[in-house]
């Protein structure tokens, strides 16, 4: 249960479908609301830092890109950057290729189905850069991606895969996920965890925000419109 704005000083947000439509710029009303808050704003996303900055329209914020494995402060100074190694990349690509063999459609390579972001590899069967209308329609209930993972589970000693965004599977190091990286920033900044709160649309089992549960208070949202409504409710 949310206890009002006075308790919180540090607001953590997922990006896609939490403060902005998937892979689209933040809407003016959300930008204005966040920009006017006296709180620290921290954006935690599977996207690369530069794409987060573009998508947030350079909203003054701390940025935890690639599930927090590339972090920058509010002045865009790098705090840390921990990429995957080549053995990890090979392991991930082998799994992606296995999934591709069971898809019921061909990949559209013009829509960038595989993105190696450095600290994370993201695979979207429909394409990471597919038109928004295709992405919205592809797997709204996550059933397609859940079925793919059930058919070909990802078994790795050091890596995990999470359902992310509207169409993707995000591969990261199992010890370097949103939960550990949120905690790392809190420790680095000497913040009080009780003054931190996280909003995300992927707080369900297997979702890419799930790892934050238990680290700080979390608020599950349906999309960016729901986030806006819940923030306004807190403000009021």
N, C-alpha and C positions, 0 to 999 in steps of 0.2 A: 504494500500500500504506500503510495506516494505521500510524503509528509509535508509538502509545501516547499516553496523556493528557498526559504531562508536556510534550510539545512545544507543545500548544495552549493558548491563553488566551482566544480569541474564537471562539465557536461561532455560525455563521450557519445559519439554518434557513428553508426554505420553510414555508408554513403548511399549506394543504390537502393531505391525503394524505402529509404529511411529519411534522408533529408533532401533527396532529389529523385526524379524518375530515373529508371535504369538507363545508365550511360547518357543521360541528358543533363543539361545545366540545371542548377538549382533555380527554383522559381523565385521571382522577385519578393513575394511576401515572406517566404522562408528565409531568404537572405537578410531581409530587413529585420526580421524577428531575432535571428541569431546574432547579427551584427550589433544590435542594440543591447544585448544582454551584457551584464557586468561580469559574467562567469567566464572561466576558461572554456574554450571550445576545442575539442579534440575529435578529429575525424579518423576513424579506423576502417580501412577498406582493403579489399583485395586488389584494388587498382594501384598502378604506379603513382608515385607522389605527384609527378607533373600532371597526370590526368585528373587526380583529385583536385589539384589547384585550378585546373581549367573548369572542371565540373562544378566546383564551389565558387567560381568566379573570384578566386583569390580571397575568399573569406578569411579574415585574420584567425588563424587556428594552428594548433599543433596538428601534425599529420603523421599518422601511422599507416604507411602504405604497405601493400603486399602482406596483409594481415599483421602489420606491425613490424615486419622485418626490415623495413626502411623507414626511419623516423626523422622528422625535422621539427624544429621548434617554431614558435610563432613568427620569428624573423627569417624563417626558411634556412636556418643553419642545421646541418646534418648532425643528428644525435647518434645514430648508428645505422649500419647497413650490413646485413648478413646474408649473402647469396647462397643458393644451393650449390653443391659441388657437382662435378661431371658424373660421378656415379649415381647421384640422386636423379639427375636429369635423365640418364639412361633408363633407370628403373621406372620413372614416371612415363616416359615415352613408350616403353614396352607395354605398360598397362593401357595407355590411350590407344595404341594400335590394336590391342585385343578388343577394346570396346568398339572401335571402328568396324571391325569385322562382323559385328552382330547388329549394326544399325540397319533400320529398314529404309534408309535413304542414303544417297551419296553426299559426301561433304561438298560444300560450296567454298572453295579455297579463297574466293574473292571476299568472303565474309570472315576470314581469319579465324578458323575454328580452334587453332592452338596459339596461345600467347605465352612466350617465355619472358617473364617479367624480372627475372634475376633471382629473387627470393621465393618465387612462386611460379608454377606453371598452371595455366587455366585452359581447360578444354570445354568448348561449347559445341555440341553436335550440330546445332543450327548455325553457329557462327557468332563469335564475340562481337562482330561489327555488323551483324544482320540488321536490316531496317526494324525500327521499333515495333511496328505492327506484327512482324513475323516473330519477334522475340516474345511479345506479350502472349501470342496465341500458342507458342510451341509447347510449353510445359508449365502452365500456371499453378497446377497442384503438385508439382515436383514428382509425379508418379513415373514419368518416363525416366528421369535420372535415377530414381530409387530402384526401378526395375533393372536398369543397366548395371548398377552397383550390386544388386542381388545376383545377377547372372554371372558377373565377373568381379568378385570381391577383390579389393586392393589389399594385398598382404605384404607388409613391409615392416622391417625392424625399426626404421627411423622416420618414416614418412606417413602422412595421413592424407585423406581426401575428404573434402566437405562440399556439400551442395551450396553453391554461392550464386548471388545475383538472381536473374530471372531464368537463365538457361545453362549455367556453367557448373563445372566441377573444378574445385580449387585444390591443387596439390601443394602441400607445405611440409616443413619439418614438424614432426609430432610434438617437439618440445619448444617450438617457436610459432605459436599461434596467437590469436587475438587475446586470449586470456593471459598468457605469460607476458605478452608485450604491453598490455594495459598495466599489468602489475609492475613491469620494468619502468615504465614512464612514471608511475606513481612513486616508486622508490627513488628514482632519479631526482624528481622534483620535491620529494619529501612532503607529498600531499597526504591528507587524512582520507583514508578509504571511505569513511562515513560521509564525507563531503563530495563523493564522486557518484555519478549515476550514468548508466549506459542505455541508449535507445537503439533497438535493432529489429529488423524484420526476420532475422534468421536465428531466433532463440529457441527454435523447436529442435527435437532430437535429430542430430546429423546436420543441422544448419551451421553456417559459418560464423554465427555469433554465439553459439552454444557454449563455447569455451569460456566466455566471460561470466557465465553464471557461477556464483560463489566467490568471484573475485571482488566485484562491487555490485551494488544494487542494479537491477536491470528492469527495463520496461519493454515489453513486446509490442510491436506496432505492425499494422497490416501494410502500410505504405507511407509515402511522404505526407499525404494528406492527414493520415491518422497521427503521425508525429506532430504535425503542426497543431492539430486539435488538442493533443495531450499537453503540449507545451503551453498553449494558451490557457488550458484549464489550470495548470500549475501557477501560471502568472496571475490568474484571477483569484 
